[in-house]
Amino acid sequence: MIILPAIDIKDGNCVRLFRGDYSTAEKVADNFLDTAKSFEAAGAEWIHMVDLDGAKEGRPVNTKIYTEVAEKTSLKVELGGGIRSLETINEYLKMGISRVILGSAALKNPQLVKDTVEKFGSEKIVVGIDAKNGLVATEGWLETSDVNYIDLANKMIDYGVKYFIFTDISKDGTLSGVNAEQLKALYDGTRGKCKIIASGGVHTIEDIRICKDMGLYGTICGKSIYSGSLDLKQAIELAK
């Protein structure tokens, strides 16, 4: 299993949100590049980055930050937030981003997901499914649909999607533990046909153990690293 330490960007700052609420944005680090390099030094191979401004505005906003991390570290950058077109995806991939996240587009523009997989391949795309009470939320979590998260995942698998990030919004930024029940339901409901990355609620090394034992592909760690409740190096070692 891989560990993806996270950096979320809002107004050019490294922040974390509580349950996806933009008004709760808390600055967690002074410099994004120094933070990324500290993840690299701890042994991370991937970094999960989100353009919160982009997610809200529906377009890329903090592009230079992500491309600088890709250029100045050995980390593979997984990036989401405001990615709504093939042109944007193509630009990010040309700039050295390793994998792009399609979130709202998976629900609102499934054809884009299909076209992206066909054009760039399944290794370059991950579909982010964010849920409130099992229902998919979009537009930076500001809107909730009536679509079940497992149903959306199966539809995306039919389009050739291999990677998924699942976030239980009620857990995100709370340090209350991963939602193992919903993660297992997703794994079982997709009959193990996809690679699942857990996101939201990671608190201690026990959460890493739960995700690994479940056979997940990856786990995203954000607030737990910044708060000190999880040691990144230890998490990476356990996940191997």
N, C-alpha and C positions, 0 to 999 in steps of 0.2 A: 504494500500500500504506500502511496506517496502522501507526503504532508505538504500542504500549500499554505505557507504563511501569507497573511492578507494585509494589503494596504488599500484603504478606501480614500479617495481624494474628493474634497469639497472646498471650493474657493482656494485651490492650490495647497491646501493643508492635509496632513494625514489625520484622518478622524475615524471614530467609530460611532455608530448609531445604536440606539436602544429600540429594538423591535421595528427597525426601519423608519423611525420617526425622525425626519430631518431637523426638527426643532431641538432634538437631543444631541446633536453633533458635538462630540467631545474630541478635542485635539489630543492625540496620543503619542505623537513624535514630532521632533522639530524639523527633521530633514528627511525627505522620502528616499534619497539616494543612500544616505548613511544607514537608514533603516534597512533598505534592501541589501546592502552590503553586509550588514550584521546577520541577516537571514542566510546569506551565501556562506558566511564564515561558520555558521552553525551546521552547515552541511545540506541546506535546502537546494533542490535542483529546480523547483518551480516556485513561482510567486503568483498569487491571485490578486488582481488589481481591479478596482471598480471606479469608474468615472461617475460619481454621484450627481454632479452637475449635468453630465451628459444624459444620465438616466431620466432626469427630471425634464430636460429640454428636448430630448429625442434626437440629439446630435452630438458628435464628439466635441468636448470642451477642453480637456486638459491633456491633449495629445502629446505634447513635448515631454511631459513627465514620464509617460509610459515608454516612449521610444528611448529616452535617456537611460532608463533602467535596463532595457534590452541591449543597448549599446555598451554600457559601462559596467555590466556584471555578466556573469555566465548563466544567470537565471533564465529559465524559460518563462516568458510572461503569458499568463492567461488573463485576458482582458474583457471586461464587460461594461455596459453603460452607454446608452445612446447609439448603439449600432443598429442601423435600420435599413442599410442598403448594401448591395454587392460592391459598389464603389468604395464605401467606407471599409468594408472587410478587406478588399484588395489592397487598399492603401496601408492599412495596419499590418497586413502580412508582409508587404514589401518593406515596411519599416522595421521588420524583425520581430513582430509580435508572433508568438508561437501558436496560440489558440485563441479564437474569439468566442465570446459568449453571446448567444442570442436568447433574450428573455422574453420581453413583451412581444417581439416579432413572432415567436413560436405560436402564440395564440392568435394574434391579430393579422399576421401575414405568413401563414404556413408555407406558402409558395416560395418565399424568400429562403426559408430553411432548406427546402427541397433543392432550390437552385444553387444554394451555397455548397451543399454536400456534393452535388454533381460537378460543380466548377472547381472546388478546392479540395475535396476529399473529406472523409469523416474524421480524420486526425486533426483537422484544423478548426473544428467547430465543436462547441459544447452547448447544449441547451440548458439554460437555467430555469428551473421550475421552482417558483416561490409560492408557498401556500399559506393561507389562513384557514384554519379548521378544515384542511384537506381540499380547499378550493383555490384555484390558481389566481394569484394577484399580479397586476401589471403596472406599467408606468411608474417605476420606482416605488412600487408597493402602494401607490396612491389609489388604485382601483382594484376591486375584487370581482372576479367573474363567477359564473355558475358551473365552471368546468372542473371536474375532479382531476387531481394531479396525476393519478395513475393512467387515466384515460388519455390525457395529453401526451404522456410519455410513450404510450403504445402507438399513438398516431405518429409521433416523431420517429420511432423505430421503423415504422413502415416507410418513412422517407429516407432511411439510411443513416439516421443519427446513432452514434455509438456511445457518446459521453453525455452524462447529465449531472448537473449540480442541483441537489435538492435542499431547499431551505425552508424550515418551519419558521415563519416570521415571528411567531409568538416566542420562539427561543432565541432569536438573533440578538446578540449583544447582552444577553441576560446572565451568562455563565451558569446556567441552570441544568446543563447536561444535554446531550444530543437527544433527538426524538427517535429512539431506537425502534419504536413501534411503527411509525410511519416509514422509516427507512427500510425496515424489513418488509413492510407491505408493498413498497415500491419494487424491491428486489424480487419478491415472490410474484407480484402482479405483472412484471415484465418478463417473468420466467428466466431471469438471469441473463437476458439477451443484451444488457447494456452495462456500461461501466459507470458506477454511481460515485459521486463525490458528495460527502456529507458536509453540510454548512449550517451553522447556527447552534449556539448553546454549548459548544465545546468549553469545558472548564478545566479538567485535570487529565492526567495521563490515563485514567480509567476510561474516559471517553474515546481515547485513541484505541485502547484495547478492545472496547465494544465494537468500534467500526471495523477494526482488523478482523476480529472473530466473525463478523457478519459477512466477510468476504468482499467488502467495498473496495473500490479502486483508489479512492483518496479521501482525505479529510482536510477541510479548510480551518485554519486556526487564526483568529484575529485578536479579540479582546483578551483571551486567555494568555496570550504571549505578552501583550502590553501590561497586563495587570500583574504578571508574575506567577499566576496560578498554574501555568504550564511552561515547562522548560522545552524550548524548541529542539535542542540537540537531543534530549532524551526521547522526545516524541518521534523524531526521525529514526533513531536507533530502534525503538520498539516496532515501528511500522515496517521495517525492512523484512 
